[in-house]
């Protein structure tokens, strides 16, 4: 797939709390996705409610938000940053459910965020 040069910033939604033996692959994949996006020159804004993950290390993303994973937190970030696209697929079911809820509320459309995954 060719690079979409219109995407200059991405909101990456994390998976929240990790239970021992569960969901650590989302933390790893999310941190690798952030790294790859940054290497492509794309600004990464990350939200995760769990501060005890490698994903929330300050060098992983350009902006890290340790906030509850809910639509109010997403809207707060959308008002603070010009987000071009959202990437919820690195945060497992928690991130996917949140992204769908935000879509049903019309947040992605309101803030002109690409959300081709839904």
Secondary structure, DSSP 8 states (H G I E B T S, - for coil): ----TT--EEEEE------TTSSHHHHHHHHHHHHHHHHTT-EEEEE-S-SSSGGGSTTTSSEEE---SSHHHHHHHHHHS---EEE-TTSHHHHHHHHHHHHHHTHHHHTT-B-TT-
